[in-house]
């Protein structure tokens, strides 16, 4: 069964290795092309993620370097990879092709310059998270003790996302920031978050947040990162399925997707260690849910909830 994965950090890993990895088959990459093919991942989102210790005046250049890796290493050297730049491109992916699109994990790279954000849109960014885990000029992240919401600048970012029909990603936001996004965003999404009721981690969403997302038509993509799945002990695919089950109980059966976080996580779920093993999750879900529901989790829910009018 084909899968759309809303989050990986392959670009960060390519940049960290300074061009020494081959996207097609380097074993260091959880989401290399060969593994995506084996796991039947039909579309992969590639996040631009910047380490918080990068100096502020070097952030945008670092973001552009990751975009360059996307164009040169992922796309140009692998004709099987199809660049998705607009929402209708999802409908034109052919057999043998894998769709690839850019997302932005935190707006630290743009400082307070919306021109830089527009530049990233024009380079293909289709989803924007305001923060990673810490505070920036737009909002507080989930690890910021202050727990503040969106700044005036952050609200401008959300409004620009609306104008460009780009997702505003709530994964990593503080809870207060989340509720600010709910008031403003036309296209809210959680690219890689789980249920706090199942695993009490600051990166996960409360039941109230999840219900608000579903009521707004927002998607929640469950993440394969063990600390977000289970508080202690080894983590199995069944443990991950519990988060899907919980979101279904909250009314989200048609608004759940997948967001692996591969290449950005240190530990792995047993039998779900890289993209090649994605079908192990699908087969497990088919034991508990109807085929149409699993197709929804895998790809159809996302296709049904993407913005429609932008090309």
Legacy VTK file of the C-alpha trace (Angstrom):
# vtk DataFile Version 3.0
C-alpha trace
ASCII
DATASET POLYDATA
POINTS 311 float
0.000 0.000 0.000
1.410 3.380 -0.998
2.359 5.770 1.811
2.761 9.548 2.125
5.297 10.415 4.849
5.049 14.000 6.087
8.413 14.284 7.833
12.026 13.205 7.516
15.376 14.883 8.188
17.400 13.476 5.300
18.463 16.967 4.169
19.888 17.731 7.606
21.803 14.447 7.513
23.087 15.108 3.983
24.289 18.540 5.098
25.901 17.138 8.267
27.927 14.708 6.146
28.956 17.524 3.771
28.237 15.719 0.524
29.796 12.373 1.470
26.485 10.467 1.369
24.748 9.171 -1.737
21.004 9.722 -1.516
20.200 6.670 -3.618
21.624 4.050 -1.279
23.796 5.345 1.579
23.008 3.118 4.545
23.272 6.109 6.882
20.013 7.464 5.416
16.812 5.936 6.773
14.928 7.439 3.838
17.310 6.824 0.953
15.717 6.138 -2.424
16.179 2.373 -2.251
14.499 2.195 1.151
11.596 4.395 0.051
11.062 2.049 -2.896
11.183 -1.058 -0.692
8.730 0.463 1.783
6.362 1.679 -0.974
6.662 5.268 0.226
5.090 7.124 -2.688
5.656 10.663 -1.380
8.306 11.863 1.064
8.372 15.297 2.685
11.902 16.634 3.243
12.263 19.032 6.162
14.695 21.918 6.310
15.929 21.673 9.895
18.679 23.853 11.367
20.610 23.166 14.560
19.808 25.898 17.113
23.494 26.645 17.716
24.011 28.017 14.194
24.692 31.754 14.365
21.657 33.803 13.427
23.382 35.558 10.516
24.282 32.161 9.013
20.865 30.539 9.353
19.406 31.458 5.971
22.541 30.335 4.139
22.380 27.026 6.013
18.748 26.618 4.938
19.675 27.308 1.310
22.425 24.688 1.530
19.827 22.087 2.516
17.591 23.204 -0.348
20.598 22.788 -2.631
21.101 19.217 -1.403
17.433 18.585 -2.179
17.795 19.831 -5.756
21.264 18.428 -6.505
21.538 15.191 -4.494
17.906 14.059 -4.174
16.299 15.255 -7.410
18.985 15.778 -10.060
20.804 12.482 -9.456
17.675 10.353 -9.117
15.212 10.630 -12.005
12.731 8.481 -10.052
12.240 11.382 -7.637
9.526 13.778 -8.832
9.535 17.279 -7.371
6.141 18.278 -5.971
5.756 22.066 -6.078
1.980 22.471 -6.034
-0.865 20.476 -4.546
-2.133 19.135 -7.857
1.270 17.504 -8.490
0.224 14.704 -6.129
-2.220 13.586 -8.817
0.425 13.313 -11.556
2.965 10.989 -9.900
3.475 8.082 -12.273
4.284 4.429 -11.611
7.919 4.133 -10.615
8.097 7.721 -9.394
8.344 8.963 -5.816
7.089 12.431 -5.014
9.307 14.744 -2.965
8.484 18.116 -1.452
10.080 20.597 0.928
8.916 21.649 4.389
10.385 24.107 6.878
10.847 22.999 10.511
11.011 26.336 12.328
11.357 29.813 10.831
14.640 30.616 12.584
16.310 30.822 9.153
14.321 33.866 8.076
14.929 36.008 11.178
12.211 38.642 10.897
12.358 38.887 7.090
9.242 37.719 5.265
11.055 38.173 1.952
13.178 35.183 2.901
10.039 33.182 3.643
8.598 34.058 0.244
11.897 32.952 -1.291
11.530 29.561 0.396
7.944 29.257 -0.858
9.227 29.931 -4.368
11.861 27.228 -3.920
9.077 24.782 -3.125
8.387 24.862 0.617
4.780 23.705 1.123
4.527 23.432 4.924
5.970 25.741 7.588
6.408 25.086 11.294
6.938 28.229 13.350
9.462 26.728 15.753
11.544 23.714 16.536
11.630 23.084 20.303
12.834 26.482 21.470
11.828 30.117 21.169
12.474 32.270 18.117
11.097 35.551 16.783
7.816 33.881 15.780
6.792 31.742 18.767
7.817 29.593 21.699
8.501 25.921 21.146
7.502 22.947 23.269
10.740 23.109 25.297
10.627 26.837 26.043
9.845 27.177 29.805
8.059 30.482 29.254
5.369 28.760 27.228
4.441 31.852 25.255
2.312 31.918 22.130
2.813 33.524 18.746
4.442 36.921 18.491
3.087 39.580 16.165
5.675 38.431 13.644
4.581 34.816 14.086
1.026 35.815 13.274
2.286 37.492 10.095
3.948 34.212 9.132
0.692 32.287 9.568
-1.194 34.866 7.498
1.417 34.566 4.734
1.112 30.775 4.855
-2.623 31.238 4.335
-2.037 33.580 1.391
0.303 31.089 -0.297
-1.888 28.108 0.647
0.909 26.523 2.659
0.358 24.364 5.740
1.094 25.819 9.175
2.646 22.951 11.141
1.884 22.822 14.892
4.353 20.031 15.728
7.002 21.457 18.112
4.900 24.484 19.146
4.135 25.435 22.740
0.542 24.725 23.727
-0.306 28.426 23.821
1.246 28.818 20.376
-0.899 25.939 19.160
-4.094 27.714 20.191
-2.933 30.918 18.508
-2.441 28.948 15.286
-5.916 27.463 15.615
-7.361 30.986 15.574
-5.418 32.088 12.497
-4.417 29.221 10.224
-6.477 28.211 7.208
-4.365 25.066 6.753
-3.225 23.682 10.136
-1.361 20.387 10.242
0.719 18.317 12.676
3.443 16.695 10.596
4.834 14.427 13.336
3.060 14.320 16.699
1.462 11.682 18.919
-1.160 11.541 21.684
-0.168 12.909 25.105
-2.884 10.764 26.731
-0.935 7.668 25.645
2.591 9.031 26.174
3.028 12.105 28.359
5.737 13.866 26.356
5.860 17.633 25.834
5.986 17.114 22.059
2.674 15.270 21.988
-0.829 16.712 21.651
-3.500 16.758 24.346
-6.970 15.421 23.621
-8.252 19.002 23.495
-5.639 19.920 20.901
-6.358 16.821 18.827
-10.099 17.472 18.858
-9.511 21.072 17.816
-7.363 19.907 14.908
-9.982 17.439 13.734
-12.791 19.991 14.045
-10.762 22.408 11.900
-10.087 19.726 9.297
-6.448 19.514 10.338
-4.423 16.325 9.944
-2.300 14.711 12.679
0.537 12.517 11.407
1.774 10.020 13.976
5.528 9.939 14.524
7.746 6.839 14.853
10.085 8.314 17.503
10.070 5.924 20.523
10.178 8.638 23.266
6.953 10.064 21.778
5.296 6.620 21.673
5.963 5.041 25.067
7.438 6.470 28.242
9.598 3.475 29.173
10.872 0.214 27.730
11.210 -1.172 24.230
8.725 0.155 21.701
6.808 -2.002 19.223
4.611 -1.218 16.257
1.647 -2.157 18.450
2.634 0.685 20.790
2.500 3.115 17.871
-0.876 1.765 16.777
-2.250 2.717 20.215
-1.811 6.385 19.273
-3.749 5.890 16.048
-6.444 4.073 17.986
-6.678 6.938 20.477
-6.944 9.573 17.761
-9.657 7.490 16.101
-11.592 7.463 19.382
-11.407 11.270 19.372
-13.066 11.386 15.950
-9.970 11.544 13.748
-10.238 8.356 11.705
-10.357 10.418 8.488
-7.710 12.916 9.620
-4.783 10.706 10.640
-1.589 10.298 8.617
2.032 9.202 8.991
5.110 11.331 9.733
8.062 9.052 10.434
10.754 11.541 11.541
13.299 9.137 10.016
16.848 10.494 9.831
16.049 12.758 12.763
15.570 10.167 15.522
18.192 8.341 17.587
16.233 5.229 18.544
13.803 3.177 16.471
10.621 1.153 16.786
11.314 -2.577 16.490
10.665 -3.730 12.887
10.213 -0.092 11.827
13.846 0.998 11.785
13.864 2.705 8.381
11.644 3.494 5.421
12.132 0.047 3.883
10.109 -1.400 6.778
7.104 0.903 6.348
4.870 -1.917 5.137
5.304 -3.668 8.510
3.221 -0.848 9.974
0.661 -1.091 7.188
0.288 -4.865 7.661
-0.171 -4.386 11.400
-2.849 -1.720 10.834
-4.711 -4.032 8.467
-5.185 -6.435 11.390
-7.150 -3.800 13.303
-8.802 -1.576 10.704
-10.734 -1.833 7.467
-8.661 -1.567 4.303
-10.213 1.786 3.372
-9.333 3.164 6.810
-5.723 2.024 6.479
-5.530 3.558 3.006
-6.707 6.735 4.687
-3.933 6.647 7.266
-1.368 5.767 4.598
-2.171 8.422 1.996
-5.825 9.160 1.197
-6.649 11.297 4.254
-3.809 13.635 3.342
-4.901 13.851 -0.289
-8.436 14.677 0.873
-7.259 17.474 3.173
-4.544 19.205 1.136
-5.288 22.743 -0.033
-7.114 22.518 -3.327
-6.977 25.811 -5.195
-3.229 26.433 -5.546
-2.501 25.076 -8.996
LINES 1 312
311 0 1 2 3 4 5 6 7 8 9 10 11 12 13 14 15 16 17 18 19 20 21 22 23 24 25 26 27 28 29 30 31 32 33 34 35 36 37 38 39 40 41 42 43 44 45 46 47 48 49 50 51 52 53 54 55 56 57 58 59 60 61 62 63 64 65 66 67 68 69 70 71 72 73 74 75 76 77 78 79 80 81 82 83 84 85 86 87 88 89 90 91 92 93 94 95 96 97 98 99 100 101 102 103 104 105 106 107 108 109 110 111 112 113 114 115 116 117 118 119 120 121 122 123 124 125 126 127 128 129 130 131 132 133 134 135 136 137 138 139 140 141 142 143 144 145 146 147 148 149 150 151 152 153 154 155 156 157 158 159 160 161 162 163 164 165 166 167 168 169 170 171 172 173 174 175 176 177 178 179 180 181 182 183 184 185 186 187 188 189 190 191 192 193 194 195 196 197 198 199 200 201 202 203 204 205 206 207 208 209 210 211 212 213 214 215 216 217 218 219 220 221 222 223 224 225 226 227 228 229 230 231 232 233 234 235 236 237 238 239 240 241 242 243 244 245 246 247 248 249 250 251 252 253 254 255 256 257 258 259 260 261 262 263 264 265 266 267 268 269 270 271 272 273 274 275 276 277 278 279 280 281 282 283 284 285 286 287 288 289 290 291 292 293 294 295 296 297 298 299 300 301 302 303 304 305 306 307 308 309 310
